[in-house]
Amino acid sequence: MIEDISVIKLKERIEKGEKINLIDVREPFEYEEFHLNGELIPLGDLPGRLSDIEHLKNQEVIVHCKSGVRSATAQRFLIANGFTNVRNLVGGVLDWQREFSD
């Protein structure tokens, strides 16, 4: 079982300058309001965009959405399609904003 990742752990890794494969599965309007600089691939577009991220199949991929529900669906979909290390950002951007807003 692949462990999910907390917003605190993700922020630590970003601040360390780690290269992170982050995929935002929200809609464009949500991304425009607030984002974590991940690649925007809305959940509904994911099946048609698999070839865009095929090169990440054996790398760690972190998926996120607003609360963690859509990204959990994306996580299951990617694993079912051969991705070996997909982690869901627990609580999504809502937790990120709660934890790190000024």
C-alpha positions as CSV (number, residue, x, y, z in Angstrom):
1,M,0.0,0.0,0.0
2,I,1.3,3.4,-1.0
3,E,1.2,6.0,1.8
4,D,-0.5,9.3,1.2
5,I,1.3,12.5,2.1
6,S,0.3,15.3,4.4
7,V,0.5,19.0,3.5
8,I,3.2,19.5,6.1
9,K,5.4,16.8,4.6
10,L,4.8,18.1,1.1
11,K,5.7,21.7,2.1
12,E,8.9,20.5,3.8
13,R,9.9,18.7,0.6
14,I,9.1,21.7,-1.6
15,E,11.1,24.0,0.7
16,K,14.1,21.6,0.5
17,G,13.9,22.1,-3.3
18,E,13.1,18.4,-4.1
19,K,11.8,17.7,-7.6
20,I,8.2,16.8,-7.1
21,N,5.8,15.4,-9.7
22,L,2.7,17.2,-8.6
23,I,-0.6,16.8,-10.5
24,D,-3.6,19.0,-9.7
25,V,-6.8,17.3,-10.7
26,R,-9.1,20.2,-10.0
27,E,-10.8,22.3,-12.6
28,P,-9.1,25.3,-14.3
29,F,-11.2,27.9,-12.4
30,E,-10.1,26.3,-9.1
31,Y,-6.4,26.3,-10.2
32,E,-6.7,30.0,-11.0
33,E,-8.0,30.8,-7.5
34,F,-5.2,29.0,-5.7
35,H,-2.6,26.4,-6.7
36,L,0.6,24.7,-5.6
37,N,2.3,25.0,-9.0
38,G,1.4,21.4,-10.0
39,E,0.5,20.3,-13.5
40,L,-3.2,20.9,-14.0
41,I,-4.9,17.8,-15.4
42,P,-8.6,17.9,-14.3
43,L,-9.9,14.5,-13.2
44,G,-12.3,14.3,-16.2
45,D,-9.4,14.8,-18.6
46,L,-7.0,12.3,-16.9
47,P,-7.9,9.3,-19.1
48,G,-7.2,11.2,-22.3
49,R,-4.0,12.7,-20.9
50,L,-2.3,9.5,-19.7
51,S,0.2,9.7,-22.6
52,D,1.3,13.2,-21.3
53,I,2.5,11.7,-18.0
54,E,3.5,8.2,-19.2
55,H,7.1,9.0,-18.4
56,L,6.2,9.3,-14.7
57,K,4.9,5.7,-14.4
58,N,7.8,4.5,-12.2
59,Q,8.4,7.8,-10.4
60,E,6.6,9.2,-7.4
61,V,3.6,11.2,-8.4
62,I,1.6,13.3,-5.9
63,V,-2.0,14.1,-6.8
64,H,-4.1,16.7,-5.2
65,C,-7.5,18.4,-5.4
66,K,-9.5,20.6,-3.1
67,S,-10.1,18.2,-0.3
68,G,-8.6,14.8,-1.3
69,V,-11.6,13.1,-2.7
70,R,-11.0,13.6,-6.5
71,S,-7.3,13.0,-6.0
72,A,-8.1,9.7,-4.3
73,T,-10.0,8.8,-7.4
74,A,-7.2,9.9,-9.6
75,Q,-4.7,7.9,-7.5
76,R,-6.8,4.7,-7.9
77,F,-7.1,5.4,-11.7
78,L,-3.3,5.9,-12.2
79,I,-2.4,2.8,-10.2
80,A,-4.9,0.8,-12.2
81,N,-3.1,2.1,-15.3
82,G,0.3,1.0,-14.3
83,F,1.7,3.9,-12.2
84,T,3.7,2.4,-9.4
85,N,4.0,5.2,-6.8
86,V,1.0,7.6,-6.6
87,R,0.4,9.5,-3.4
88,N,-2.6,11.5,-2.5
89,L,-2.3,14.8,-0.7
90,V,-4.5,14.3,2.4
91,G,-6.9,17.2,2.8
92,G,-5.9,18.8,-0.5
93,V,-5.6,22.6,-0.9
94,L,-8.1,23.2,1.9
95,D,-5.7,21.7,4.4
96,W,-2.8,23.5,2.8
97,Q,-4.6,26.8,3.2
98,R,-5.7,26.1,6.7
99,E,-2.2,25.1,7.7
100,F,-0.3,27.8,6.0
101,S,-2.5,30.9,5.5
102,D,-1.2,34.0,7.1
